[in-house]
Each structure stands twice: as structure tokens, then as C-alpha cells.
């Protein structure tokens, strides 16, 4: 299960980045990738098992942010304007 989730996330960088940045709802993502996981594994699986594989993936790949990056992030601002 974990290998299937790992394969999917590594081949879809936007999903991987969302998981890495912790800006995605894991339950929702598990439901979305469920058909892909079942296709890779070749059998039916529960969305809860995909959810747990996502949680394991995020814990395994999580890297602490460097102090310099945190400082830069706090100094960054975003301006939104109409075109």
C-alpha cells in the first residue's frame, strides 16, 4: 500500500508538494487517489488504509525547515491586486 502511494505522489509533484507542505486534507486526498492505488495494487482497498499510507508517507518524508528558510518565510509578504 505504502509503495503505491509513494509511487503516485512521486509521479504527481503537485500532490507530493501539497503533502510535504501539509496544505492538503489527507482524508480527501485518500479518496481521490483510491482508484489509482487500487489499479496499482490490483485489488480493492479501503480509503482508511490509503489515508494511513499517506500519513506514513508524510512522516517519512517530512524534513525540518532550516532556520534561514523560516526567517525568509517570515519576512515574505504577498500582495494581491486586481488586473
N, C-alpha and C positions, 0 to 999 in steps of 0.2 A: 504494500500500500504506500509506504513512505517513498519508495523508489519511483512509483508512478507520479505522485505529487511533485517530487523533486524534478522529474523529467519535464512535467508540464510547466512548472514555474520557471525552470531554466530555459525553456524554449519560448516563453512569453515574458519578455523582460518587463513589461508594464505591470503584470501581475506580481512578478518577483519583487519589483521595486515597491509596490504598494504593501506587500507583506513585510519587506525589510524596514520600511518606514513606519510600519504599524498604523497605516491610514485606511485599512480595509476591515470590513466586518468579516471575520473568519467563517461564521456560520453561513452567511450569504455566498461567500466565495466557494465554500464547500459544496453548496447546492449547485452553483454554476458549473464547476469543473467535474461534478459527479459523473456525467456521461463520458467525459474524456478518460477519467480514471477507470471506469468500467470497461471502456474499449481497450485500454492498455493492459488491464489485468485479465480481461476475458470472462469476467463473472460479475454478478450483481453485488454491490456493496452498499452499506448504509452511509447516509450523509454524516452521521456521527463519527464513523471511522475515518472519513475523509477529513473532517474537522480536526480530529486528533492528530492526523498526519500533518496537517497544516500547522498546528501548534508545535509539534515536534520540529518541523522544518524551521519555523521562526526562531525557536530556542537554539537550534543548532547553528543557524547562520547569523544570529544576532551578534553584532560587534559593537563594543562600546565606542561612543563618539569621542574623538580626540578633543582635548581641551581647546586647541586652537580653532577647531571647527565649531565648537559650541560658542566661542567668543564671536566668531564671524557671523554665526547664525543670529545671535542676539543683537548684533549691530546692523543687521539687514532690515530694510523696510520695503514694503510693497505698496505701490501706488496704482490705483485702478482709476481709469478715466474713460469718458465716452469718446468715441471716434468722431 
